Every structure is written in C-alpha cells, then in structure tokens.
Amino acid sequence: MPSYDELNERLELRYRALSKERDGAPVYAIEHGLDVLAVSELQSLVAERIRVRRGIGLGIAWPLIALAAEIGYSYEGLFSGYWPRLEAVLGLPLRGADRDDLSRHHEHAHRAVGLARPDDNPFTRTFRHIAWPLCNALVPRQIHAGLCVAILEAVVLDAVDSTFLGAVQQGCRRSGSRALVDWADSEGRVHAVATSLLDTPDVRLSSGIVQRLQRDVMASPDARDTLVRARIERKRRRNVASGLGADAREANASATKDDGSIEFPFELRGGVRLGARTYALGPPVDLVAHAALRIGFPGRSRGGSDVLSAGDHTILAPDEAGQITIGYLDQDGGRRNTSLRFDIVAPPPALIATRTEPSAPTLADLREERLAILVALSSPPDDRRAARWPTSLRNVEVRLELRLTGHPVLHARDRLSAVPGRIGGTGSGLATLSDGLRRYEAETGVTRAATLIVSWGSGRHVLDLADPEPSMNWYEGEDGWHATSLDFSEELPIRYVPAADPLALPSPAPIGEGAHLHMVEGMTAPHYLVAGPRRLHRSHVASLPMIHRRFHASDASRGLSTEIEAWLGWRCARPIHAISEMEARLAARAAERAVLSTLCGPAWVEEEDRLPSVRPFAMRLSEAALALDLVKIRDLRKAGQRIEPEDVSELPYALARSLATFSDLFGRPATIDLGDREATALDAGVDEAWGKLTASRAARSLPPVDTDTGNPVGDWCEAWSRAQAARARPTLAAMILPPRLATALRELEYATVESLEVARIVSALRIDRGSAVYQSRRLSGVDILSALSLWLDPRAFSAVEWRQVALGLLEDRMTARAIRYASLRIGDESEQT
C-alpha cells in the first residue's frame, strides 16, 4: 500500500494531466483512475490522515477529494444522507468546520486543475458543501436509470445529431427526478456522458470513467435494458441511413442446426431456446420451411398435421407442453423426423423488463393512483441472439410489495395475460397498495419515502418512492398558511387564486371564503397547495372563458399560457384536507376544459363531454352479448323457463363478472382471434352468469335457470367487434387529420404500448406545418412526448420548458387533438387493467 503522500502526489499528477488534455473542459474528481482495491486503500489512508491531523486541514487533499467523489457517486438522495455515509467510511465524525474545509479544498482544486464547479441552482445553494462532491461524481448512480430513459427517448424521437443534446436535456427535465433535472443544466456534461454511453468516444471524459460508467449501467437491469434499446435503435437508424436494411442482414441468416452438427431444411426464429430442440412454452416460434415439411402437434392425429412447402412459414405456439414432430426428406430422399420440445418454465429475469410512468415515480403518484408499470420483454443482449428473442409471453404473474418504515409489508398481485402489458394505477394490484398506503398515513401521518418491489418469476425491480425533495416549507399559523425558505430564515410572499375563478390572476390576499390556490412567487407547480379558511364554503366554479386562439394574455382573453399555468397549478398542488381536494378537482377540471377548448377547439370539448366514460371491456362485451341475445333469453322463454325483468336487468353485470375471469382473453382484446376454443369459453361464461342469479331468483321463489349455451363463433365475433368499436372512441378519432394518423391511433393497442411508442407514431404520421413549407419542424419528437405529459403527468410537464411546446400545439390543432386522443386512450387502459 502506498503512503498517503505518495497517493496524494499520484492523484495530483493525474488531475493535472487531465486538465492539460481538456482545453478548458472541467476535470471530475471521480476520474482518479484507481481500481476497487486502490479505492479501499484510499479510504484507510484518508481516515488515518484525518485522525492524526484531527481535522481535514489546509491545502489541497487530493485523496480526500477523490474519496468525496466516490461517496457522491453512490449517493441516493437526502433520505440516505451524504455526511453519514462519508463519516461511516472514515470511521469518525466530521464537524461543521471540517465540512467548510472540504469545500475550500474543492475551491482550491478548481483553481488549480479546473475541477468541476457545481451549477447554480436551488439545491446547490441550499446544500453548498455536498454540491461539490456530487458534481465531481459526474453521474451519481441514483440518476443512471432516468438518464438512460432520456437517451432512449432522444434516439427514438430525435435521431438528428444536432437536436440530440436538447432532446436528452428535455427528457431529463420531464423525468420528475429533482436530481436528474438539476444534473441536466450543464450542456457539456450531458452531451459528453450521453454520447459516451452510446459508444461514441468523447474527449471530455477519460476512458477509465467511461468504461466504469458503462459497466455500472450494464450491471443495473433496468438501466441496462433501456440503454441496450437505445444502442440498437441508434444502430438501426444508421444502418437505414447507410442503405444496409433488413434484407441485407436477413441474407446472412443460416438454417437452424441441431447441436451445431446437423443442418435441417427449416429455420426457427423467435421463441426462448432452452437447449437443443427445446423451447419455453408460451413465446411463439416462427418456422420458415426451406423444403417440404410435415408438422405434427401434440394431441393431433397424423391427419391433423400441417404440411408446408418450401418458402412457407408457420407459427409454433402449442397450447400445452409436449413435442412437435417435424418430418422431412434428407438429401438422399429418405424420410427423416426430428422434434421440438416445449417445456413450462418461469420467465427468466433477463427476458422481462419493467418501466414506470412517470419514469421517476414518487409516493404521490402511488397515493393518487397515477403510477403505471409497463412490463415488457427486455432487449436481446447481442445481435447473435436477437433473431431468437421472443416477441411476447403469456399469463405472467406480477407480485407487488410496498415496504414502509415500521409497518408490515403490503402485498398485492396482478396477472398479465400477455407481456408486453400494463399494470394500471387503478388496477387490482397497485390499487391495493394505494389503499394500504392511505390507511397507513391516516394512522401515522404522511410518510416521505417507501420501497416498491415488482417481482416476477425469479426477477425483480426495486423502486425507491419518495416525495419530491422540498424547495421550501409550508406551515399553518393562526392567520393562515405561510411559506418560508428551507432553513426558515426567510418568509416567502404568497399569492392567491380562488377556486371559484381558477383562471384569475393571482392576488396578494384571498378573495371570498372558498378554497384558494396558494402560490409562492418565483416558484412553479407543483410547489403550491390548496387551502382555505377552517370553515370552508364550497365554491361555484366560473364558466369557461371566451373562445380564443391567443398564447399570451390580452384584454379579450386570458391566453393559453395562463390557462396551462392554471391547469398545472390546480392539478399538481397539494390539497390540505378533503374539502380543498374536492375544490381543487373542480378548479382543475375547469382549467383543463379551457386548455382543451383553446388547443383542440370547442367542438372537441363538446364531443368529449358527450361521450360516456369508457367502461371495462368485459362490460361492453356483456352488453353486446345481450343485444345479440347470445344469452338465449328468447330460447329460454320458448322452452318454458320464466325470465323476469329483474333477471334481465341483473344479467349484464353478472355476465361481465363472469367474462372478466377469462383473463387470457381480455388482456389484449384487439389481438384475439376468436375460434372454437374461445367461443366455448364465452358460452361457459354465459352459463356461469345465469348461475349467479340463482340466489336472487330464489328470493322471488323462482328456480335456477337451466342453460347449456352454444353460440356460433361468428355471433361471438360480432359481439366482440361491437365491444371493440366503443373502446376506440371513434367519433373523436374521426376529428383527427391526416386519416393515416387517426387510423394508427385508433387501432393501437394501448394496453401494451408505452408513451414513447405513441409519441413516435404521432411524430412519424403527423403533418408538420414547418416541414410543409420547408422550414424546421415546430414540434420535435421529444416535444410530442412532453406534450403527452401535459395530460398524463402534469408534474413532469411543469418541469420542462413547456411554453415552446404549448406554442407549437397552438399552431397545430390536429397534433394537439392526436395527443389528447392518445392520452385519453392510455387513461382508459390504466383504469381498466
């Protein structure tokens, strides 16, 4: 082990050498170039030095600066604390004077070698001592996953290199993570890190820190999958640009071989291969024939075999485990047989990846049922396995755990009939946790942090949920609510907006006795709250403002900017009791209607109001089945059974409950191809529904209904089509142009798609007014993703530079309608899952 002085000299030379190479770009203390063993020795040497010197001392302690950056790299936020971790590593407490000395060491190092200086933002001004080591950690682990999401969004939606930096920054700001939002302020740092993660060397970072960063990201399952997707998408786009498309790559594919020795006259794609001729049951396998084949499935006779000619292909997706036999002729004309075995296995962890919407969820998102979990297949780890990677999984159980301090673990389960799939905030699993969280807080008070564990098979995803780090303090005095700075040293001025007039200009004093939006000057949503007098009187919300097409306020109208600020304020603010929460919802709805009227037009608002809320698919199918008399009411009455009006009124709900139990059918209704098996299951649901009326009929002295339903497949297909048609909100889709965009959004399967894919479709199919006249696009792909968050995640929208996005939407009504339509469909699916 080197001595402290030797290590100090070595690090100084290292940082000075980096400084000469940077040409003015900052040097980061985390670029110390030490391996894991050397970092361990570093901790011992620094701890011994401080113990002997009884303090940090003067000058520049390069080993201490490097160690501080290491602690910053593993920093997990204010709830875990920076100083407790540093003190634990050193094995001794640090006084206030020691913290001052540490900051002075960083200041001296900044002047000596250009060590990175913290950005100027509220966090660094409040926590000025830990700002230095966090900045010099370059990319703390706590933001790795969120940064990879921002990179993926930028690659998918804005492939042009000139817009890449801005797209990544906007994605960081939309994440909702305060740490990631602040980190994105430095353009040079964002660009250097993002391009390095995409395997593009950047001279502003040393090769050692780039390798470490890539290694750590790839070691995190969630960040890894997102980054792999981004790299694949970037490579695909560059291949397309260079003329190397799918046809050129497909020509290199070779026929499947048995254990690498025997070549078969067919090729297998997709599926999950467990070994030679063995696949997992569930993920479909695509078989492409290079010669005549005969395929026999388990449970079928020889006469039921499938016969393929050269060039044909078929999907192998047996309903049960077993062997599929494949007969073919060898080169000598002799008959040969081989087999493929399908076994039941739990989905391996590497196959499944989860993402959340919002991407950086808080406890408020779970508490208010905004959190959604997207369960998808992870990206293949390399090109060699990409051709065999599955495209879907079926019937996956997802287990949920919520861990709260001092409280038993809350458990819930949800089942996805197919992956990709979505677990909505109002679905059975997350809704159970939300209810448990609210009960816990009703007993103990509002909690600030918890851990959510999402697990499947043997894999898991751990999410740290915490309410946003405060930028100020709210407290209630005898004369009402007050706001102060975090250290309580400064009283902050408050402005008020009455719930009775949610678009009113803020005033220095409350108006009336209803609830008010409390706003702090210089701060934006979601740092507001909704409160009122202790004896609160319900307000009557003012009517919609005049129709206009203005962005800024004028004498004639409040302007779109004011309307959006009101929507974000009322939607994101924290109500302090039940009555103020009700007032806030009414005010938010009024502001939402004002924004909709300006962006989408009064006709759109009227049509949206006219449509009833979209009911669960099983209920719509039940209503269609009754309309087509698939429940056989007429036949039962002809057979002499007594069917009363009470039975007819109760039957739709009983049938909906029965149909909802067939989760393998209703997880992805748009992709189901009804056949005899599905029709038989639906007929059984009808019989079960009649059975559910037995108790009710007994109370009316009537016997049970005796049924044996058997409907043709075509009748169920008609009922299915009717239920699907109502699900797509067709009248709203018809108000979107161009038609190809309306059709794509109407037919999209929102239960399985993520917001990123929705934004990609809108960006690809919309008509951009700027492009039409050979000017730059007013709205980029990332702008469209941000616009979706206006409706789906207002907190995230408030964090981006939204005025330019809003102005683009104001100038492009059809895109604004497309975005609103997609957000409604996503919301419908979240409520039904």
N, C-alpha and C positions, 0 to 999 in steps of 0.2 A: 504494500500500500504506500503511495507517495505521501510525503508530508503535506501539511496544509499550504506552506509557502510554495512548494513545487506545483501543487494543483492550482493555486492562485495565479502563478506565472503562466502556466499552461493555458488556463482559460482566458487570461488577458491577451495572450498572443493569438488565440483562436478568434476572439471577438474583433481584434484589430485587423486581422487578415480578412475577415468577412466584411468589415467596414470599407476596406480598400476596394473590394470587389463590387460593392453595391452602388457606387456612383450616386450617393445621396439617399438611396432607399434604406429604410430602417433595418437594424440588426435586432434579432429577437433572442432573448436570453435562453430560450428553450433550444436554440441551435448550438448547444455546448459541445455536441459531438461525443458525449460519454455514453457508454453502454450501460446495461442494467446493473452489472456488478460495480462499475465505477460510480453510478449514482448512489448505490448503497454505501460505498466508502465515503462519498461526498457528505452524506448525512452525518456520519460519525465524526468526520473531521470538523464540520461546521459546528456541531453540537459541542465538541470538546473545546473548540476555539472560543465560543461564547461563554462557556462555563469558566474557562481560565481567565478571560478578559472581563468577566462579569458584565457583559453587555456587547452590543454589536460593534461599537467603536466608530472611529472616523475613517476617512479614505474611501477606497472602493474595494469592498469584499466580493470579488468575483465569484467565489464558491457559494456565498450566501445568495447572491443574485440568481445564480443558476438553480439553486435549491428552491428559492421562492417561486421561480417559474415552473418547476416541476410540481409544486403543490397547486399552483394555479391551473396547470394542465388537467389535474384530476378534480378541480373544484366543481361542486354540484349545486351551487346556489347558496343563498343566505341561510336556508334552513339547516344546511350541514355545517356552514361556517368555514371561513378561511383560517382564522387565527387558531382555533382549536386543533386543526389538522397540522399546522406548522409547529405548534407547541408540542403536539404528540410526537412528531418526528424528531424534534430537537430534545425532547425529554425535559424541558424546563419552561417556565412561564416567561412571557415577554411583556415588559412594562410598556406604558404609553410612550415613554421616551425611546424605547427600542423600536417601536413602530415608526416614530419620526425619523430615527436614524436610518431605517431601512429605505424609506422614501428618499432620504438625502443620498444614499448610495446609488439609487437608481438615477437621480438627477445628475450626479457626477458622471455616471456611466453614459448617460445620454449625451453629455457634452464631450466625453472622451471618444466614444466609438459610434455615436449615433444610435444608441439603444432606443428602441421604440418607446414613444411617449403616448400616454393614454389620450383617447379622444375626449373632447369636451362635451359631456352630456350630463343629465341629472344624476345618473348613477356614480360617475367618476367624481363629480363634485361632492356628493354625499359620502362616498367611501373612497376618499382620495388615497389612502395608504394601500388598500388591496388592489386599487386600479392598476398600479404599476405591474405587479406580478401577473395579474390576469391578462393584461395587454401583451406582456412578454411571453405568455404561454402560447401565443399565436392563435391556436384554435382549441380552447378547452373542450374536454370530452363531452360536456353537457350539451354542446351545440352540434356535435357531429351528425346526428340523425337529421335534425332540422336543416342543416346546411346541404346535406345530400338531397333532400326533397327539393330544395330551391334550385339546385343544379339540374336535377331531372326535369323540373318544370321548364327551366330555361332552354334545355337541349330540345325538349319535345315541341315547345311552343314558339321559340325564337331561335332558330338554328343559325341565323346570320351572326358572324363573329362580332360585328360592330355593335350589336344590341345585346350581346351575351352578358356583359357586366351589369347593365341596368336591369336585365331580367332576373339575374341572381339576386341583386340587391332588393328588388321588389318582392321576390319570393321570401327572402329572409324577413322582411318587414311584415309580410302577411302571415307569417308563422304564428304570431301571437306570443312568441318567446321573447321576453324583455332582453335577455342576454344576447340572443341572435339579432334582434333589431338594433341594439347598440353596436354589436360587432360589425354589422353591415355598413356602418358610417364611413369606414375607410375604403375607398375605391381600390387603392393599390393592394391592400391586404386581401380583399375579396377576390380580385382578379387573379392574384398570384396563387392563392390556395385553391380556387375553383379549377383553374386550368391544370394545376399540378395533380389534383385528384383525378382529372380526366386523362392522365398520362401524357400531358403536354408539358415539357420541362419549362421552368420559369427561373430566370437568372436572379430573381429577387429572393429566392429561398435556396438554402443549401440542400444538397442531395440527401444528406442524412435525415433532415427533418421531414422531407417529402416522403422518403421510404417509411419512416416511422408513422407518419400520418396515414399513409395508405394501408400500412399493416394494421393499425388500430381500427381504422374504419372497416376493413375487411373482417376483423375479428368480432365486430358487432353485427349480429344477424340482421337487424332492421336497417342499419346504415349500409351494410354490405349489399343487400338486395337492391336498395334504391340506387346505389352507385353503379352496380352492375347493369341495371336497366339503362342508366344514363349513358354508360360507355357503349352498350350495344346500340342504342338509338343513335348516338353520335357516329358510330362506325357505319351503321346502315345508311344514314344520310350522306356520308362522304362516299360510300360505295355507289349510291344512286347518282350523286353529282359527277362521279368519275366514269359512269357508264357500266360499272360492274353490278348488275342487278341479280335478282333471284335466279334467273335462267342460267347465268354463268356459274353460280355456285352449285345449282342443282345438278349440273353436268358432272360434277366431281363425286356425286354420291355413289356409293357402292352397295351391292346387294348384301343383305344380312348374312352372316356366317355363323355356323354352329361351333362355338368354342374356338373360332378363328381358323378352322380347318376345312369344313365342308361348305361350299357355296350353294345356296338354294336359289331356285328360279323365282324368287319374290323378294320384296324389300319391306321391312317393317319400320314404321315411323310413329313417333309419339309413344304413349304408354310409359309405365315405370318398370324398367327391366330389373328383376331381382337376381338373375343369373342366366345361364344358358337355357334358352327356350322357356323361361319362367318370367311372368309379368304379374304386377299387382292388379287385383280385381278392382275395377272402377274406372281408372283413366283409360279412355279408348285407344286402341292401337289401329293405325291405318296401314292396311296391307295393300301393296301395289304388286300386281302379278306381271312377271316377265315371260310367262309361258302359261299353258292351260293348267288350271288347278281345280281340285275338288275339296271343299272345306266342310268338315262335319262338326257340329256343335254338340255339347253335352245335352242329353235328353232328346235328341232328334234321331229318327231312323235314317238309314242311308238315303232314302228317297227325299229326305228333307235337307240334303246337303246343298250348299251353294256351289255353283260352277262358274269359274272365271276364265276369261280368255286373256291372252297377252295384252297388256295395256290397261286392263280393268283394275279397279281398286274397290275395297270394301272396308267397312269399319268393324273391327272385332271388339265387341263390348258385351260379353256374356253376362246373363243375369245372376249366375251363381258360379262358385268356384268349380274348377274341373279342367279337363283337357279339351283342346280343339285339335282335331286331326286335319292334316293337310296332305292330300295326295297329288303326286306329280310324276312325270316321266323323266328319267335321267337321260344322259347324253346317248346312251345305247338303246333307248326306247323302253327300258324296263320300268315297271311300276315301283314307285317308292312312296313311303309315308314318313311323315315327321309329325311332331305335335308341339303345341304351345300350351303351357300350363298357366292357369290364372289362380293365384292364391289370395286369400283375405289377409291384409296386413294393415296396421295403423299407418296413417300417412307419416312418412319420415319428417322430422322437423325441417329439414332442408327444403322440402317441397313447398311449404306454406310460409307465406309472409303476411304480416298484418300492417296496415296503416290506419291512422286515425284521421278523422275530420272533426274538428280542426287538427292540423298537423302537430301542434304543441298544446294539447288539451289541458284545461285547468279543472279544479274541483267544481267551479261554477258551471262548466259545460256538462259535467255529470249530474250535478244537482238540478239543473234546469233542463235536462234531457235533450241537450244539443249534441252530445257526443255520439259519434257513429264509428264503428270499427269495420274497416274493409278487409276482408280475408281473401287473399289472392294466392295464386301459385307464384313461388319465387322464380327469379330468372335463372336460367341454366348457368352453371359456373364457368363453362367454356364452350367454344364453338363445337367441339367434338361431341358433346352431349346434347347440344341444342336440338338436333334432329329427333332425338328420342324423348325429349322432355314432354310431360303430359300437358294437355290443354284444359283439363278440368278434373275435379274429384267429386265424389258423390257422398252424401249422407255423413258429413263431418260434424262431430260434437265439439263444441267450444265451451270450455269451463272458465268461469269468471270468479275472481276473488278480489275483494276490497279490504285492505288492511288499514285499520285506523288505530292510532295510539291508545292503549288502554281499553280496547274493545275487542270482543271476539271477532274473528274473521267472518266477513259476509260472503256467502257463496251463492252462485247462480249458474245456470246452464242455459245454453242456447244451441239449437241444431240447425245447421245449414244443409239444405237438400243438395246444394251444389256449391262448389268453390270454383271460380270466384263467387263471392256473396257478400252481403252487407248485414251487419247487426245494428239495427237502428236504436236510437236513444229511447224510444217508447216501446221497443220490443221486450219480450218477457225477461231476457237476461239482464240488460242494462237497467230496465225499469225497476227490477227487484233491488239492484244495488242503489239506485237513486232513492227509492223509498227508504231503504235501510240507512242511507246517509242522512236523510232529512230527519228520521226518527232519532238517530244518534245526536244530531246537532240540537234537536228540540230538548234533549235531556242535558247535554253538556255545554251547549254554546257552539258557535260557528268554529269549525276547525279550518286550519290553513293548509294542511298537507295530508296526503294519503298515498297509498300504493295500490295500483290496479294491476293484476296479473291475468293475462289472457293466455290460456294454455289449450293445447290440442294434442292428442296422441302423447308423444314424449317431448313435444316442443313447447316453448312458452315465450311470451313477450311481456316484459315488465315495464310499466309506465309509472313514472312519478308524477302524481297530480298535485299541483299546488296552485292556490290562488295567486294572481299576479303580484309581484313584489310592489308594495305601495310606493307611490311618489309623494304622498302627503298623508296627513292624519285628519280624520273626521271625528268630532266628539260633540255630544249634545250638552248644552248648558241650559240654564233656566230660561234664557231668552231665545232658544232655538239652537240650530246646528252651526258649528264653527269648523273652519279648516285651518290647519297650520302646516308648516314645513315638517319634514320628518323628525328633526331634532327639537320640535316645539318652540323654536326660537323666533318664529315669525308668523304672525296672523295673516292669512291669505284672504283677499277680497272675494266675496261671493256675489254672483248674480243669479236672478231667479226667473223662471219661466212657469206660468201657471198651467196646470193640466187642462183647464178649461179652454185655453188657447195655445196649443202645443207649438205653433209656429211663430209665436210672438217674439219680439226682440227681448233679450234679457234685460231685466230692470234691477236697480240696486236694492229694491225692497219687495217683499211678497205682495201679491195682489189678491185680495179675497181670502176665504178660509179653506179653500181646497188644497190639494197636494201641489207641490212645486218641484220642478227640476232645479237642483242646486248645482250651479256651475262655478268652477274656480277659474278666474282669469288667467290666461296663459296656458291652460291645460285643456285637453280634448277628451272626448269619450274614450275609455269607459271610466274615467276618474270622477264621475258625478254620482249623486244619489238623489232619490226621490223621497221627500219627506213633507211634512205639513204640521199644522197645529195638533196638539194632543187630542182634541175633539175635532176630528177631520170630517168635513162635509163633502159628500160626493159631488164631483164637478160634472157639468154637462159640456162635452167637447164641442168646440165650434165646428161649423160646417166647413167643407172643403174650400180652399181659396179659389180665386178666378183661374180659368184655364189660360195658360201662357206657354211660351217657348223661350224663356229667358234663363240665363245661367246666374247672373248677378241680380241682386235685389233692385227694385225700382219703385216709383210711386204706384205703378199699376199692379205689381206682384212682388211676392217675397223672393222669387228666384229659386232655381234648382239647388244652388249651393246652400241656401238657408234651409230648404226642405230636407236635404240629406243630412245636414248637421242636426236638425231636429229629430230625424229618424234614428240616427246613431245615438244621440243623447238619450232619448227616451227608451230605446231598445237595449242599450248597454248599461244604463245607470243601475245602481243597486238600491232597490226599494227597502225601506227600513221596517215595514210591517205590512200586513195583508191588505189593508185598505189602500195604502200607497202603491202596492204592487198592482192592484186592480186598476187604479187610476193611471199608472204608467202604461199598462197594456192598452187601455183605451186611447191614450195620447199617442202611443207608438203606432197604433193602427191608423189613426187619423194622419199622422205624418207619412206613413207608408203609402196610403192612398194618394196623398199629394205628390209624392215622388213618382208613383206609378202613372198618375194622370199626365205628368209632365213628360216622362220618358216614353211611355207606351201609348198614351192617348186615352181620352175619356171612354171611347168605345171598348177598349181593352178592359178598363176598370169595371164597366157595366157587365161585360161578359163574365169576368172573374167573379163578380158578386152574384150573378145569376146561377152559376154552376154550384151544385151542392158539393159538400166535401166528399172527396173520393173515398168510397167505402172499401173495406178489405175485399180482396179478390174472391174469397170464398163466399162472401155475402152477395156479391154481384152474380156469381155463378149460380147461387141458390135462387136468386130472383129470376134469372134466365131460365132455369130448370122449371120453375113454377109456371112461367109464361108459356113455355112449350109443353106443359103438362107431362114432363118426364117423371113426375112423382105419381102419375097414374090416378089422379083424383076421379076422372070420369070413369075409368075402368073399374075402380073400386066401388063406386056408387052403382054401376050397372051390375056388379057381382052381388049387390045386396048389402054391402057394408055401409054403415051410417057415418058420413063425414060431415061434421057440423062447421059453421063459420068460425067457431073458436079454433078448430083444428087447422083451418086454412090460414088463420092469422098467426098461429104459433109455429107452423111448419117452416117458414123461411129461416127463422133463427135456429131452430133445431137442425135443419139441413146444413146451414152454414157451419155450425159447430162440428157436425159430422164430416163435412168435406174438408174442413181445416185440419183434420187429423191426418190426412194423406199428404204429409209434408214433402214426400218425394215428388208429388205432382205440382204443388203450389209454390215451391221455392223459386222457380223460374218459369212462370206461366207462358211467356212468349216463345220459349224454346221447346215446349212439349208437343210432340207429335202423337196425338191420341190414336190408340189402337185398341184391339180387343181387350188386352190386359187392363188398360186404363179405364175403358168403359165399364168393365165388370166391377172394378173397384168403386167407381162412381155410383153404379147401381146398388152396390152394398151400402154406400153412404146414404142412399135414399131409404133403404130398408131400416138402417140404424136410426135415421131421423124419425120415421114413423114410430119406432120403438120408444124413442124419448118422450112421446106423447102419451104413453101408457098411464102414467100417474095422473095426468090432467084429465084424461078420459075416464079413469076410474072414479074421480071425484064427481063426474057427471053421470055416473052409473052406466058407462059405455065400455064395451070390451075392447081389448087391444086390436089394432089394425093388423090384419094378416096380409103380408105382402111378400112377393117374390119378383122384384123388379127386373126387367130385362129390356133395355132400350138399345136400338141400333147405334152403332158407332157414329153414324152420320148425324143423328139427333144430338148427341153429346158434343160433337164438333161444332154444330150450330150454336148451342148454348155457350160453349167456350168462346166462340168468336164474338158473341154479343157481350160477354163479360169483358173481353179484351178491349173492345171498341170503347166502352165507357171509361176504361182505365187510362186511355191516351189523351183525354181532354181534346177531342178532335176539333171542336169549334175554336179553341184558342190556337191550335196548331195551324188552322186554316188562315189565321190572320198574320202569318209569318211568311216573308219572302226572302230569298227565292224559294220556289217549291222544293228544290232538292234539299235545302236546309230544313224546311218544315218536315219533309218526309223522313229524313235521317233522325231528327229529334223525336218524332212521333214513334218511330219503330225501335228506338234504342231501348235496351233492357237495363233500366236504371237500378234494378235490384243488385246488379253485379258490377256496375261501372263506377269508376272513380271520377271526381270532378275534373281531374287532369284530362281524361279522355273526352269528356263533354266539351271542355274548352278547346281541345284540338279539333273536334268536329266543327264547332262553330267557326273557329278561325279559318278552317280549310274551305268551308262551303259558303260563307257569307260573301256578300258583295261589298267591298270596301270602297267608299266614295273617293278616298285619296288615290287608291290604285287605279280607279276607273279613269282618272284624268292625269295619270302618270305622275302622281305625287306620292310622297311617303305615306304609309298606312297610318291613319289616325289612331287606330287601336291595334296594338300588338297582341300576340297570343297570350302573353303573361297579363296584359291589361284585361283580357277577356276572363281569365281565371280570377283576377282580382274583382272584376265586376260580378262574377258569381257569388263571391263572398259578401257583396252588398246585401244579398238576401239570405244566404246560408250562414254566414258568420260575420255579422256586423262589427264585432270586436276586431277581427282581423282587417276588415276594410278600413276601419278608423286608423289603423297603424300605417297604411300605405299612403303614398302621395295621390290621394283619390280624386282631387279636383280635375286633373288632366283626364283621368279615366271617365269621370262623370261628364265632362265636356264632350268627349268622343261619343258617349252614349246619347247625349242630347242631339248630336248631329246625325245619328244613325238609329232611327226608330226601330228598324227591323232587327238589328242586332240586339237592341235593348229588349225587344219582345222575345227574341230567341233565348236570351239569358234568363229572363223572368220565367218563361215556359219551362226551361230545363230545371230551374231551381224549384218550381212547383212539383215537377215530377219526382225529383230527388226527395223532396219533403214528403210526398205521398208514400214513397217506398220506405222511408225511415219510420213513418207512423205505422206501416203495416207489417214490418218484419218482426 
